[in-house]
């Protein structure tokens, strides 16, 4: 199935200047998140199952092997044992994670392990982890990952430009 290319949206940074946060209130609220249950018992399992569906399982080790990727994909295909799904009343449902994320060089390993199971492959591109490769090279890496079968691309940006607030930067090394 071919999808139309997402045209994206222009980055507008004016809202950065308008955002206001009540820091003491945010810190108080954050401190209570681990001490209270915001989801009631009868809904906790459903929320946890939904969290599994939204999770990208990732392996970005420098020493990844096809075997590592195959084990990760097996976990992605079956994130919960069948007996747990049955205890949750979901024994007849298919549950898998949102995506499997790998380096470009491991896309084919992930596709082989998926063996047709409909879980998207996400590839880290654009000079992971630091985003320091030249712009033209980062764009080419994205094209190569998509051609290899990646359905999602995790794009790395240079922290330097974020720290400087240079949101529109798109050329050179950073």
Buried (B, 14 or more C-beta within 10 A) or exposed (E): EEEEEEEEEEEEEEEEEEEEEEEEEEEEEEEEEEEEEEEEEEEEBEEEBEEBEEBBBBBEEEEBEEEBBBEBBEEBBBBBEEEBBEEBEBEEEEBBBBBBBBBBEBBBBBBEBBEEEEBBBBBBBBBBEEBBBEBEEBEBBBEBBBEBBBBBBBBBBBEBBEEEEEEEBEEEEB
